[in-house]
Amino acid sequence: MSGAALGIEIVFVFFLALIILHRYGDFKKQHRLVIVATLLAWYLCFLIVFILPLDVTTTIYNRCKLAVNSSPSESSISNGSDTPAAPRNRECFKPWSYIPPGIMPVFWRVVYWTSQFLTWILLPFMQSYARSGGFSITGKIKTALIENAIYYGTYLLIFGAFLIYVAVNPNFSLEWNQLQTIGIAAANTWGLFLLVLLLGYGLVEIPRSHWNGAKKGYLLMKTYFKAAKLMTEKADAEENLEDIMEEVRKVNESIKYNHPLRKCVDTILKKCPTEYQERMGRNMDDYEDFEERPNAYPTEKSLVKLHKQVIYSVQKHCRTQVQWRILLEQAFYLEDVAKNEASAAHQFVHTFQPQEPENKVIQYLYTPTVEWYWECLLRPWFHRILAIVLATFSIIVVWSECTFFSTSPVLSLFAGFIQLAEKTYNYFYIEMACFFTIFFLSICVYSTVFRIRVFNYYYLASHHQTDAYSLLFSGMLFCRLTPPLCLNFLGLTHMDASISHQNTEPTAYTSIMGSMKVLSFIADGFYIYYPMLVVILCIATYFSLGTRCLNLLGFQQFMGDNEMTSDLIDEGKELIRREKRRRQRQEEGENRRREWKERYGNNQEDSARNRNVQADQKESSFTETNTNRFSSKYTRGNGRNERDRIELLQDAEPLDFNAETVTEDPLDSDSGRYQPGGRYLSMSRSRIFDDV
């Protein structure tokens, strides 16, 4: 099994990142470079979380081997001392997930430096490139460089400050390893600052969300609140799209087909919705040439701005439409749960059938009876138990964050669990303890990243509705938060030598980070005491201080004791009721049409078929009669009287301008059919309509 666990987890984490990215991104519409860059960023961050427990167990095994190998020499040097340095008979058991030496350092270097290159250089540039409204690659690159000039300058300023500190300090000499450590320390300092803020929110909000999810009616009231807010956002998105499309229409009408900027306008039109494209295409007259009139046409700079607005408005409009449909389904389902709780038949009844057909296996296993017991009876208790377990984990994390610097006695609970398992070399327990600890920390941090919304610039929306800018921004956050998160985890478990103050073999991940003693005020001050701030943040989150502040600033938040919240709940309830009535009328109309078709459809088809048969018979008999009449008419002698009689009838018959050929003599027709003559026969078919 040597190295097999590492390979299995590498493959598993890749598909995990791909599935999560598929939920939020749109592989068909978004650029491939955006998808690849975001997938790589998420993959590397998730990989650090899953591989770090294997590094811990491998390090514990290496420490055991080092202690066993060094014990005979130390006992011989002691010259008969009664206190041996290490027991002679201790045996080290190789863990099932043991990774051979030399693999982990190379692995961590590749993963860490690739993620840092993504988060500090490539992804910010791609963000600006994705939001740029330029029409050429050169224009987009120029815009991205200008927007990131201040961004990169800030990083150089911070790095320069650390560099000056090391250069002025006489105890240090500037070497490449120390410069590398300074860069890592600067990145981890920024990441730890943001990490504690997100962690303090997630440690309280995740257990509380599950506990509130078990309350009857809470989720339904919150859904009504979301419906009222989403309807406002949806109306704003539609109004904004109409305004932008009106500007596009004016530009489309002013810039004609032979204008130099017409290609830019065509690019903008391709980004517009299909109905607007068709409407503008019908009103477009490409036969009009443009004239050189000063200040009459938009400039390329204004078209770039308009292009950027079109991309943003169309994406926001599509996102709100999809979110509204999803929220309606959630509201209808929660109302069904509230109705079925009082059902004596223990059968879950849906008001509306699902629009998408479910899997047959799921239909067979998840029957209405099973659904009733799960939704109305078991699910609330499941959420309560899960909330209690998560709250217990949160309390342990908060306690360990405040006491992990104490090594004698060991106050960190996570460090105590690992040390107890290390004495018995229970590697499976060590891996599970490490995995669940770092996994819980990651859930608290990452879930906050998925929940937060920075106005309309950053918003991770599920069901493939996240734009490229938000996907790249999430990749940046993950790459900045994961390394300090793992260092914080190693500090909680005392696997970091700078925290435990023991001269033992460090983990491969810690060795890549370098010795933080280069910057003592960060290693001995900020890294140890700043995580204690999580206590204050947890208290603030528990009393919803942030929510109350946002509500005072005018950003409506869901608060049960607020009058504005009650008004929005009532408004959302009315919106849901209106949509429910509309859908019911639609389904009733479809059912009536289906019943009418099933009842009278066959009779109508038979009668229509009979009418068609009778019409065909009449037409065939009429054709035969006319054929016999004309044949008997034109088989008479070619005497003078007959020809005069035909010429008299020429002007009485209507002119056929759709005839393919016109003959001089109606009797010379090959088909034997009478064709009128007259003075219009000298005109060809094309000349008749020359003046039209």
Secondary structure, 3 states (H helix, E strand, C coil): CCCHHHHHHHHHHHHHHHHHHHHHCCCCCCCHHHHHHHHHHHHHHHHHHHHHHHHHHHHHHHHHHHHHHHHHHHHHHCCCCCCCCCCCCCCCCCCCCCCCCCHHHHHHHHHHHHHHHHHHHHHHHHHHHHHCCCCCHHHHHHHHHHHCHHHHHHHHHHHHHHHHHHHHCCCCCCCHHHHHHHHHHHHHHHHHHHHHHHHHHHHHHHHHHHHHHCCCCHHHHHHHHHHHHHHHHHHHHHHHHHHHHHHHHHHHHHCCCCCCCHHHHHHHHHHCCHHHHHHHHHCCCCCCCCCCCCCCCCCHHHHHHHHHHHHHHHHHHHHHHHHHHHHHHHHHHHHHHHHHCCCCCCCCCCCCCCCCCCCHHHHHHCCHHHHHHHHHHHHHHHHHHHHHHHHHHHHHHHHHHHHCCCECCECCHHHHHHHHHHHHCCHHHHHHHHHHHHHHHHHHHHHHHHHCEECCCEECCCCCCCCHHHHHHHHHHHHHHHHHHHHHHHHHCCCCHHHHCCCCCCCHHHHHHCCHHHCHHHHHHHHHHHHHHHHHHHHHHHCCHHHHHHHHCCCCCCCCCCHHHHHHHHHHHHHHHHHHHHHHHHHHHHHHHHHHHHHHHHHHHHHHHHHHHHHHHHHHHHHHHHHHHHHHHHCCCCCHHHHHHHHHHHCCCCCCCCCCCCCCCHHHCCCCCCCCCCHHHHCCHHHHCCCC
